[in-house]
Amino acid sequence: MHVLVSKLKEVLFAVLPITFIVLLLNFTLTPLDGILLIRFIIGALIIIIGLSIFLFGVDIGITPIGQMMGKSIAKSNKLWIVLIAGLLLGFIISIAEPDLHILAGQVDLVTSGLISKESIVIVVSIGIGALIAIGLARIVYNVPLYKLLAILYFIIFALAIFTSPEFLAISFDASGATTGALTVPFILALALGVSAMKKDSKQSEMDSFGLVAIASTGAIIAVMIMNIVYQTDKMTGSLDMHHDFSKSIFGPFLHELPKISGEIIIALLPIIILFLVFQKVSFKMSSKAVRKIAFGLLFTFMGLVLFLVGVNAGFMEVGIAIGQSIASLDSKAYVIIVAFVLGLVTVMAEPAVHVLTHQIEDVTSGYVKRNVVMFSLCIGVGLAVALSVIRILVPGLQLWHYLLPGYAISLALMYFVPKLFVGIAFDSGGVASGPMTATFILAFVQGAAEAIDGANVLIDGFGMIAMVALTPLIALQVLGLIFQLKSKSTLKKGGVEKDAQSF
Amino acid sequence: MPNHSNHVGFELVCVIVDFGIGSKVLHTAKKHGISGGTVLLGKGTIKNRLLEFFAIDDIRKEIVLMVTNKETAKEALVQLDQKFKFSKPNHGIAFTTDVGHIVGSSSCSSDEIIESRGGDIMYHAITVIVEKGNAEFVIDAANEAGSKGGTIINARGSGIHETSKLFSMEIEPEKEIVLILSEKDKTEGIVNSIKNKLKIDEPGNGIIFVQNVNQTVGLYK
């Protein structure tokens, strides 16, 4: 039973902080409606159970599938197989991603149907597929990650000049939205499967990361190109923010359950079909191993459904309510501080973050501890949410005022930090902006925007996920710098002696 | 120069604990005279019907390897046992094996290879190296012959004919190392069972070797 207890402990430490902060706010600054509060607590309980089951499922289901696929693709030793397999895998996985459909629906709405939902889903999926193909080719041809990222972000900057400011926010949001709770573990495992075969273990360690980062640039580039082609520089429609709080306690949970189950089945289906095809053609695993993976997929499904039901039915309305009432307080300092703290605790409960931090620990044999990574991520995301709220408060401040220097700093840092951390940092950008942020924090920011005079819920609401995807790049690369400085100073102190003693 | 007639003798101390405790073990060991060590990540197995049914019977482990002289090893093992309570179930295990020769450790240097001593040996450490994915079958085969479990370590390596190149990357086949402790009289049965199940006799299917264990803590009959 020890495994279950330790996993539950990990998840408790992840979910309790946010629960505690919300309860604290309830008793101090923002008293919440009784029904909302009860639903929030039920939601938190469901999230704890769901996240635990989900993490087991990823461990024995999604990760092994991804790793084996990566391996068999690389073993083909033919470039066209790598490219076509990458394109196909990326395309079908992202087309099934529920977050992408939500984002595409919003874009459809705000452009009054000029850019249809279907077209954006397909174009973004092609973008992600193409970039995953390039990312896999990079690993097998040993092209350094930082060089590829420099080229990709140069393209993004060039395109950004021609993109309208509103769409700038949407395109950077797309990068976060498409790397959801299912896609991230799968893409991470795919990269690990290919790079784990490398003889050079330092190289193998570095190349285990970076594929998520490359994939998410695909989404940014795709949306920007769409905007330039269609020349939609105005947002005409409006997002209807109707939230008539349901008065029943269990109603929202029961309402969300079938909807989310359907979405997750669709999202898992391509992975299952791909697995069956690969199993027939190349894996040929024993029935015991297949049984294990089947259980893994079942756990992934159950866990993720529970998690999302908890977040959507229990957390979302609380986020809006807190945002609204805190932003209407006289002192604006409160809303900034609360934004920082909420960002800090929310990212801890993000499913993909747990998958990434465990993978980091495994790949580096425990050299980079997961708590350290988690801590840096928390600070990064906390700052991101606080900065987003400041942007709503200060009318003149635009998103690119943050994005341009932010990306300039993170691209410059690439050349100084250990290359392992470049991959980890850019991957964690896509990882941090998962379902928890996209619902709870987004709801909080939109709630705040509604209560602040002169703020536009639509324009200010977009761009928050872009910030959450940006700050970890800097936070984790700074962590890399600290690691570098530390290992240098211990080497100077007594490198030879130390080497001799650690046999 | 040390007196050569007075053989000190060295031992490899191997401690297997739950993930996250490895560094603490190393820290405690250093306090009691051991000069350093290496921590590896491994996977352990647990016996529990329910967990096996749900296929979540893997658990992450850390393996700490440390080399030191016999006296220090004995003392350190006692201290480690006191601190980490290996003698209680599920608190990890520790054992020591003889080391013939050691180079590169300033605190324990030796000029000549020391023959392993005889004496009453109760346990054997069986090490099996196989292709990745086969470790599970090794554990199964060992359990059939009466073993109580084992630890799996991911590794890479290859025989003389195996290294190859895919695209621009040189690759090395992935391996798994399985570490099993067995009572002396069961060793042969376990080794035979693994040998037959995985056809270790045929080339390219892996290797098995057995070492004598001097001291153990945390093992149960």
Interface residues (C-beta under 8 A of the other chain):
Chain A: M1 H2 V3 L4 S6 F56 D59 I60 A74 K75 N77 L79 V82 I139 V140 Y141 N142 A196 M197 K198 K199 D200 S201 Q203 K288 A289 R291 K292 F295 G296 F299 D362 S365 G366 E497 K498 A500 Q501 S502 F503
Chain B: D18 F19 G22 S23 S35 G36 G37 T38 V39 L40 L41 I46 N48 L51 F54 A55 I56 D57 D58 I59 E62 M66 V67 N90 I102 G104 S105 S106 S107 G133 E136 R156 T163 L166 F167 S168 M169 E170 I171 E172 P173 E174
